[in-house]
Amino acid sequence: MAIKKIKNGEATFRTEQKFNTVKDAVDSINAITEEEITVTEIKIDTTRIKKEEVKDNVDRQQDREIK
């Protein structure tokens, strides 16, 4: 048996990406850098704790069933 902790809330973030022209930036095409995302604030509204039954011989988390 595993215990799962689930938090729900809101986040404030900022993204930055560089383009050669204003048109490219407006259309979000031909970026010259990867988009950088910075989280500036997190607000947690609710936290829930759930019991979770773990199957045998499972390779990945998404293969678990929640009971």
C-alpha positions as CSV (number, residue, x, y, z in Angstrom):
1,M,0.0,0.0,0.0
2,A,1.3,3.5,-0.8
3,I,0.1,6.9,0.3
4,K,-0.4,9.6,-2.3
5,K,-0.3,13.3,-1.4
6,I,-2.1,15.6,-3.9
7,K,-1.8,19.3,-3.8
8,N,-4.0,21.7,-5.8
9,G,-3.4,25.4,-6.2
10,E,-2.3,28.2,-8.4
11,A,1.0,29.4,-9.7
12,T,2.3,32.8,-11.0
13,F,5.0,32.5,-13.6
14,R,7.0,34.4,-16.2
15,T,8.3,33.2,-19.5
16,E,11.1,34.5,-21.7
17,Q,12.1,33.7,-25.2
18,K,14.1,35.6,-27.8
19,F,13.1,36.2,-31.5
20,N,14.7,38.1,-34.4
21,T,11.6,40.2,-35.3
22,V,8.5,41.5,-33.6
23,K,6.3,39.6,-36.1
24,D,8.0,36.3,-35.1
25,A,7.5,37.1,-31.4
26,V,3.8,37.9,-31.9
27,D,3.2,34.7,-34.0
28,S,5.5,32.6,-31.7
29,I,7.5,31.3,-34.6
30,N,11.2,31.0,-35.4
31,A,12.4,31.4,-31.8
32,I,16.2,31.7,-31.4
33,T,16.2,30.5,-27.8
34,E,14.2,27.9,-25.8
35,E,11.4,29.3,-23.7
36,E,12.5,29.8,-20.1
37,I,9.8,29.5,-17.4
38,T,10.3,31.0,-14.0
39,V,7.7,30.3,-11.2
40,T,7.5,33.3,-9.0
41,E,4.7,32.4,-6.6
42,I,2.8,29.2,-5.6
43,K,-0.5,29.2,-3.7
44,I,-1.7,25.8,-2.4
45,D,-5.5,25.7,-2.0
46,T,-6.0,22.1,-0.9
47,T,-4.0,19.1,0.2
48,R,-5.5,15.6,0.0
49,I,-4.0,12.2,1.2
50,K,-5.2,9.0,-0.5
51,K,-4.4,5.4,0.0
52,E,-3.2,3.7,-3.2
53,E,-2.9,0.0,-3.9
54,V,0.3,-0.9,-5.7
55,K,0.2,-3.8,-8.3
56,D,3.0,-6.3,-8.5
57,N,5.4,-6.2,-11.4
58,V,4.6,-2.6,-12.5
59,D,7.3,-0.6,-14.1
60,R,5.7,2.9,-14.1
61,Q,3.7,5.0,-11.7
62,Q,0.8,5.6,-14.2
63,D,0.1,1.8,-14.1
64,R,-1.1,2.0,-10.5
65,E,-4.8,1.7,-9.6
66,I,-6.3,4.1,-7.1
67,K,-8.8,2.4,-4.7
